Amino acid sequence: MDVHEALQLLHSIDSMHRDISTGDVSRSSEMSKLADSEYAKHMDSNTTDEVRTGTLEFMANEVEAQKYLFAPIRVKAPGEDRNWCPFKFNPLHDMESLWWTATWTLYYHVDQEGSQPSSEQITQLHELFPRRLDSASRFYAFRTALDYEVLPASFHRAGREVALMHGTIVAAYKESEMTEPPDYKNPLEKLNSVFTERLASAFAASRNVRMFTPNAKRQQEDLTPNTRDTKQRASETIRTSIQLRVINNFQAMAPPELFMIYESRSPH
């Protein structure tokens, strides 16, 4: 069972994983597994989330902020006694985390052994994954259309599908937050349909694409002056153990018959 299907099953019983990340996805033979249910929770209308849950790089923006970010502006009337809707984790946040894992896989890797990402790819990687909480740049990057053309040319078709998924996530948030509390059921159904279609298209179009991990030391040395302040974050992001896992994780998000052929090389 692929990871998206696993999430759909979990959501169908009103439960959420709440910690989707590359480290929680693995592939064994033709079976994809979604692990680490430490933060899994049943949706209970009488409880709220008091702490952030999830892995920083793949955490939904609203979970990081602990508030709804896509609701229309509502102005309190003079003298109105109104209790604002408290924030609660919902299945759309799991779906955003799944999208972050696909995005990280594309924006971190290169398509030629020994090659390095372009400065534009590195810059966008750091904007999307700044490695710190309360980052305005991360939310701004999420609200902005992805520029998949900064990726290696062979990644463009998959990158476009991931970018289209991104637009649908934002639309789902806006639709769900038209009401208080957010009504996520119909937006989630639409989102699942788009994810199924786009993931299948991305992997079908990328059957012969290979991915390589860039050399961490060279990537740091090649940072442009405008990105030198991110060197420390880059060194934290580029970890061989994560690199080796994420190749299989990105494969696991697609149905078995459609997964992309990857090849990973550890830095020498």
C-alpha positions as CSV (number, residue, x, y, z in Angstrom):
1,M,0.0,0.0,0.0
2,D,1.5,3.4,-0.9
3,V,1.7,6.2,1.6
4,H,-1.1,8.3,0.1
5,E,-3.5,5.3,0.3
6,A,-2.3,4.7,3.9
7,L,-3.2,8.3,4.8
8,Q,-6.6,8.0,3.1
9,L,-7.4,4.9,5.2
10,L,-6.2,6.7,8.4
11,H,-8.3,9.7,7.6
12,S,-11.4,7.6,6.7
13,I,-11.5,6.6,10.4
14,D,-11.2,10.2,11.5
15,S,-7.6,9.7,12.6
16,M,-4.4,11.6,11.6
17,H,-0.8,10.7,11.6
18,R,0.5,14.2,12.5
19,D,4.2,13.4,11.8
20,I,4.6,12.6,8.1
21,S,8.3,12.9,7.1
22,T,10.9,11.2,5.0
23,G,12.1,9.2,8.0
24,D,8.6,7.7,8.5
25,V,8.3,6.2,5.0
26,S,10.0,3.0,3.8
27,R,9.7,0.5,1.0
28,S,10.1,-3.2,1.4
29,S,9.8,-5.2,-1.9
30,E,6.5,-3.9,-3.3
31,M,5.1,-2.8,0.0
32,S,5.3,0.8,1.1
33,K,5.1,1.4,4.9
34,L,4.1,4.5,6.9
35,A,5.7,4.2,10.3
36,D,6.0,6.2,13.6
37,S,2.5,6.6,14.9
38,E,3.7,8.2,18.1
39,Y,1.7,11.4,17.4
40,A,-1.3,9.7,15.7
41,K,-4.5,11.0,17.1
42,H,-8.3,10.5,16.6
43,M,-10.1,13.6,15.6
44,D,-11.9,14.7,18.8
45,S,-14.0,17.9,18.5
46,N,-13.6,18.4,22.3
47,T,-9.8,18.6,22.3
48,T,-7.2,21.0,20.8
49,D,-3.5,20.7,20.1
50,E,-1.5,22.7,22.7
51,V,1.9,21.8,21.2
52,R,3.4,21.5,17.8
53,T,3.7,18.0,16.5
54,G,5.7,16.8,13.5
55,T,9.2,17.0,12.0
56,L,10.3,20.6,11.3
57,E,11.1,20.3,7.6
58,F,7.8,18.7,6.8
59,M,5.5,20.3,9.3
60,A,2.4,22.0,7.9
61,N,2.6,25.8,8.1
62,E,-0.5,26.1,10.3
63,V,0.8,23.5,12.7
64,E,4.0,25.5,13.0
65,A,2.1,28.7,13.6
66,Q,-0.6,27.1,15.7
67,K,-3.3,29.1,14.0
68,Y,-5.4,29.1,10.8
69,L,-3.6,31.1,8.1
70,F,-6.0,30.9,5.1
71,A,-9.3,32.1,6.7
72,P,-10.9,35.2,5.3
73,I,-10.5,38.3,7.4
74,R,-13.2,38.6,10.0
75,V,-13.7,41.8,11.9
76,K,-15.4,41.7,15.3
77,A,-18.4,44.0,15.5
78,P,-18.5,46.6,18.3
79,G,-19.6,45.0,21.6
80,E,-19.6,41.5,20.0
81,D,-18.8,38.8,22.5
82,R,-17.1,36.3,20.2
83,N,-14.8,33.3,21.0
84,W,-12.4,32.9,18.1
85,C,-12.0,29.4,16.8
86,P,-9.1,27.6,18.5
87,F,-6.6,25.9,16.3
88,K,-6.8,22.1,15.8
89,F,-4.8,19.7,13.6
90,N,-6.9,18.2,10.7
91,P,-6.2,15.8,7.8
92,L,-5.3,18.6,5.4
93,H,-2.1,19.1,7.5
94,D,-1.1,15.5,7.0
95,M,-1.6,16.1,3.2
96,E,0.6,19.2,3.3
97,S,3.4,17.2,5.1
98,L,3.2,14.5,2.4
99,W,3.6,17.2,-0.2
100,W,6.7,18.6,1.7
101,T,8.4,15.2,1.4
102,A,8.0,15.1,-2.3
103,T,9.1,18.7,-2.6
104,W,12.2,18.2,-0.5
105,T,13.2,15.2,-2.7
106,L,13.0,17.1,-5.9
107,Y,14.7,20.3,-4.7
108,Y,17.5,18.6,-2.9
109,H,18.7,16.2,-5.6
110,V,20.4,16.5,-8.9
111,D,20.1,14.3,-12.0
112,Q,23.8,13.7,-12.8
113,E,26.4,12.0,-10.6
114,G,29.0,14.5,-9.4
115,S,26.9,17.5,-10.5
116,Q,25.8,20.3,-8.2
117,P,22.4,22.2,-8.0
118,S,22.2,25.6,-9.6
119,S,22.4,28.6,-7.3
120,E,18.7,29.2,-8.0
121,Q,17.8,25.7,-6.9
122,I,19.9,26.1,-3.7
123,T,18.2,29.4,-3.0
124,Q,14.7,28.0,-3.4
125,L,15.6,24.9,-1.3
126,H,16.7,27.2,1.6
127,E,13.6,29.3,1.3
128,L,11.3,26.2,1.4
129,F,13.4,24.5,4.1
130,P,15.0,27.2,6.4
131,R,15.5,24.7,9.2
132,R,14.0,27.0,11.9
133,L,10.7,27.6,13.5
134,D,8.6,30.7,13.0
135,S,10.1,31.4,9.6
136,A,8.2,33.9,7.6
137,S,10.2,33.0,4.5
138,R,8.9,29.4,4.6
139,F,5.2,30.5,4.7
140,Y,5.9,33.1,2.0
141,A,7.5,30.5,-0.2
142,F,4.5,28.2,0.4
143,R,2.0,30.9,-0.6
144,T,4.0,31.6,-3.8
145,A,3.9,29.4,-6.9
146,L,6.9,27.0,-7.1
147,D,9.4,27.7,-9.8
148,Y,10.1,24.1,-10.9
149,E,12.2,25.3,-13.8
150,V,15.1,25.9,-11.4
151,L,15.3,22.1,-11.1
152,P,17.4,19.9,-13.5
153,A,15.6,19.6,-16.8
154,S,14.8,15.9,-16.3
155,F,12.9,16.8,-13.1
156,H,10.6,19.4,-14.8
157,R,7.7,17.1,-15.5
158,A,7.6,15.7,-12.0
159,G,8.2,19.2,-10.6
160,R,5.2,20.6,-12.5
161,E,2.9,17.9,-11.0
162,V,4.2,18.7,-7.5
163,A,3.6,22.4,-8.2
164,L,0.0,21.7,-9.3
165,M,-0.5,19.6,-6.1
166,H,0.8,22.6,-4.1
167,G,-1.9,24.9,-5.6
168,T,-4.6,22.5,-4.7
169,I,-3.5,22.3,-1.1
170,V,-3.7,26.1,-0.8
171,A,-7.2,26.1,-2.4
172,A,-8.3,23.3,0.0
173,Y,-7.2,25.4,3.0
174,K,-9.0,28.4,1.7
175,E,-12.2,26.5,1.1
176,S,-12.2,24.7,4.4
177,E,-11.6,27.8,6.4
178,M,-14.6,29.7,5.0
179,T,-16.4,28.3,8.1
180,E,-15.5,28.1,11.8
181,P,-14.3,25.5,12.7
182,P,-12.9,24.6,9.2
183,D,-15.0,22.1,7.3
184,Y,-12.3,20.0,5.7
185,K,-14.3,17.0,4.4
186,N,-15.1,18.1,0.9
187,P,-11.8,19.9,0.3
188,L,-10.0,16.8,1.5
189,E,-11.9,14.6,-1.0
190,K,-10.9,16.9,-3.8
191,L,-7.3,17.0,-2.6
192,N,-7.1,13.2,-2.5
193,S,-8.3,13.0,-6.1
194,V,-5.7,15.5,-7.2
195,F,-2.9,13.8,-5.3
196,T,-3.8,10.4,-6.8
197,E,-3.8,11.8,-10.4
198,R,-0.7,14.0,-10.0
199,L,1.5,11.4,-8.2
200,A,0.7,8.9,-10.9
201,S,1.5,11.4,-13.7
202,A,4.7,12.5,-12.0
203,F,6.1,9.0,-11.7
204,A,4.9,7.7,-15.0
205,A,6.7,10.6,-16.7
206,S,9.9,9.9,-14.7
207,R,10.4,6.2,-15.1
208,N,14.0,6.6,-16.4
209,V,15.0,9.6,-14.4
210,R,17.8,9.0,-11.9
211,M,18.5,11.1,-8.8
212,F,21.8,11.7,-7.1
213,T,22.8,13.4,-3.9
214,P,25.2,16.3,-4.5
215,N,28.5,16.4,-2.7
216,A,27.8,18.2,0.6
217,K,31.3,19.9,0.8
218,R,31.2,21.2,-2.8
219,Q,27.6,22.4,-2.4
220,Q,28.6,24.5,0.6
221,E,31.7,25.9,-1.3
222,D,29.6,26.8,-4.3
223,L,27.0,28.9,-2.4
224,T,26.8,32.4,-3.9
225,P,27.4,35.5,-1.6
226,N,23.7,36.0,-1.3
227,T,23.3,32.5,0.2
228,R,26.4,32.2,2.3
229,D,24.4,33.0,5.5
230,T,22.6,29.7,4.9
231,K,25.8,27.6,4.9
232,Q,25.2,26.2,8.4
233,R,21.6,25.3,7.6
234,A,22.8,23.6,4.4
235,S,25.3,21.4,6.3
236,E,22.5,20.3,8.6
237,T,20.1,19.6,5.7
238,I,22.6,17.5,3.7
239,R,23.0,14.4,5.7
240,T,23.8,11.1,4.1
241,S,21.5,9.0,6.3
242,I,18.5,11.2,5.2
243,Q,19.7,11.2,1.6
244,L,19.7,7.4,1.4
245,R,16.2,7.0,3.0
246,V,14.5,9.7,1.0
247,I,15.2,8.1,-2.4
248,N,13.0,5.1,-1.3
249,N,10.5,7.4,0.4
250,F,9.7,9.4,-2.8
251,Q,9.2,6.1,-4.7
252,A,6.8,4.9,-2.0
253,M,4.4,7.8,-2.6
254,A,3.4,6.4,-6.0
255,P,1.7,3.1,-6.8
256,P,4.2,0.2,-7.2
257,E,3.8,0.0,-10.9
258,L,4.6,3.7,-11.4
259,F,7.6,4.4,-9.2
260,M,10.6,6.3,-10.4
261,I,14.0,4.7,-10.9
262,Y,16.5,6.3,-8.6
263,E,20.2,5.8,-7.9
264,S,21.9,7.3,-4.9
265,R,25.5,7.9,-4.3
266,S,27.0,8.8,-1.0
267,P,29.5,11.8,-0.9
268,H,33.1,10.7,-1.0
